[in-house]
């Protein structure tokens, strides 16, 4: 018996087998197989009822762990499982979320002091439920999370906190609607009870409390401003920092730093750590963690005895107790790295088929268990680049030669690297007739016919299904040739390419099974089971829909009778997708029902509800059941734990009510906007300004070169000509030459008869040509004509990647910072200034800039950037520049919060943060002028206090001036009665002075849309500026559809706010 089967050992064993066995019989003289012994029935399906096991431990969101059950979310399904085995106790999923491709991704067991129950979330929605698998109640978002996906939820001190990419909101006890959190800028918050909690803001400042939030203990001096991860578990809470772990003590303060390494991969991304659960079990067999024993047993479908099955995973082979789903014995040195194996069922004993990874070798092997001992030993080796075919009754064959001849692998053969591609079956097959006895057959086909599939028999014979692909899509011609012919031990059956709209197809192969996307399938060489021969000589098979299915594929079972006639059987009604392997398969319908077949698609029977939604439906079936995504279905029949599928219910998110309304009325009649006053955007280089508008690079047409002068002799040639030669030229020709030389800026030659003297001085060179200009509409300037700014030498036309960040100048003007792969360009109202790249290695700042920056001078800019997935505070200018200051969470864990830089009236710089759209809570963090690190946040007035800047209450207001991007349709309501046919679009900006008492709105620049009727639609802008009476900048203009309309606008509280 071979021990560790490395490649040299397998090669030696294969050559020895070839030397000590007799040559393979010729096809014409193949002996009849021996009389079959009575079967032990180990290949019979496992009937009597199915059991469901959840087997994707590390591909789930774990919610809670109790003595009698675990709760988790996987593939959009809520599962309750037995803690020791993972057997499904209950499961539920929603058709509505499945149809919208928005599955649940996480859940929270709400703390008792907040009322208990559960909160669930998908990427776009939030739900409540009283029990874990009970019906979901939608939670109204109301714009409290802003724009972006939902990230997670945690229990807080007085409410559940729901975190989104753009904000944090509170879900109060007994409420099904989100509302504003108690403070702005929270990146994470977790409470153990109503007293002890920790929080970290978006800028990275950590704090803890032990008195319900009455006082907070700042921990920035210990933890710094870097990324932090909250580790929440029942009764304990800690914070993971760059230096180690900070545990929260009973007094609400952090204990000593724990610098030891901790290996749990759970507890990240709002998932709790659950000691004692299978997710946190690090003492189990790590080899069996990714492919649990019960899943490996079902994938192989090979029993070694009644109630026991063979399980093979990428690094081990074992024996599984099917009643308990546990390992009875295992070896972990088979198969060795590079060799991929899977089990094949048999009536008396299972076999193991193996093959090397596709870039190592083409050899394949069949191994058997001698007296049931592990590991299996070599029975046969094959060197052809083929595959295996088998049935569910123990027949096995290799499509290729029986011989083993060492060969070199052609690494340049692209077909071996083409995963999932079709295989063209060979016309040669090697069939297993008994232990260590294999028979080879070769067939010859008429021109044009090709083998589409093989079906072996246990007696050493086989059936080949052939098709003429030239007739695909056409009716077969009427010929007298028989459909079935025999060649030695092979029956060749000619079948039509299409039957009832379904087609025969060649086998396709992925050498790595389905080990991606949560799906599972056997590893190793392909073992095809589509076609199987019955005792009467008929062949049963699967045909595939040419259009596929909405989920996976749709297949039809067919039977080819001994005379070659094909009969098809219909799949279940309203089928979405199917999983079929050999005689066995399951089908999913649009209503979430599950059907199963045990007779190759001849009949289907209802099997309850599907444990998984369509998006996760896929896998592999065997006589022992099916591996369907993260669920392993052991056995056939109805399941005891019937999954619940909730039907789709119509739900519309309530409309976001803006707390402030913009009321505008027309002033005068509309004017036609001349074309010269429009910023071109077609056929040019244009970029978004970050404020919902475009800036366009144009070539200057006045710089077109004048008509070229015909080329004449060069200056050197003219100067070299002696005077006597020039004297022979006609007078008019000599004058033309001298004139051409003067126009070219060259010195003319000396006139004939005159002594050459000094060359006359050249004319002064002309002013540099203006080659390019940037055209843009100046933000916040009602009715102002487009700016045309000289961009000569900015090199924007050659830039491959450009990021534009708006900048707020000291007087309230707007500038732009272009960051390209070549340089940086500051664009003001009057000029462009080129700066060196702040960090040349990162190519550009980011795909999306972080808020607006500040312009401190012509060559000095402050921006919030992003480097290595973290927010940075950067000062751009001429070299040398200061290094960036890193702050806050990593982008993947913190989302993209709306932030912008602000300047206080006394010159201080701060970072403005807000939550939601429109924002109900806003804060500012002043930057320390020495270290440029953020200080603790200070709360500012909510957006509902927005007041025009010309209001007397804003004249003496001292606050933070900022350029704030906004979603106009969410922040502002419109009085459509005064301005019919006009609506606000999704992009815009506001120039604000934010104080602790109110928000003073200096100007608005909003995207607008004009729809005078149901057909006409034109996009434009609505610009309002509130200044002191008589100011030239004061006014309001709507420009859309080639028309400009002057307006009178005012800000007022929305009716709902006035009612409060």
PyMOL commands that set and color helices and strands:
alter all, ss='L'
color gray80, all
select helices_A, chain A and resi 7-20+27-29+57-59+95-99+112-114+220-223+278-280+286-288+293-300+370-372+414-417+469-471+614-616+675-677+701-703+715-720+723-727+731-743+840-842+891-894+943-945+952-955+968-971+1055-1059
alter helices_A, ss='H'
color red, helices_A
select strands_A, chain A and resi 51-54+61-65+70-74+77-81+88-94+106-109+118-121+126-129+137-139+150-155+160-164+167-171+179-180+186-191+197-201+206-209+217-218+229-233+236-240+245-248+254-258+303-305+308-313+316-321+326-331+339-344+351-356+364-368+377-382+387-390+396-399+428-434+437-442+449-456+462-468+484-487+490-494+498-499+502-503+527-528+532-533+539-545+555-560+566-569+575-581+584-589+593-597+605-609+619-622+625-628+631-634+644-646+660-666+671-672+685-688+694-699+772-776+787-790+802-808+814-820+824-827+832-835+850-857+860-867+870-877+885-890+899-904+909-915+921-927+934-940+946-948+960-966+972-974+982-994+999-1010+1018-1025+1035-1040+1043-1053
alter strands_A, ss='S'
color yellow, strands_A
deselect
rebuild
show_as cartoon
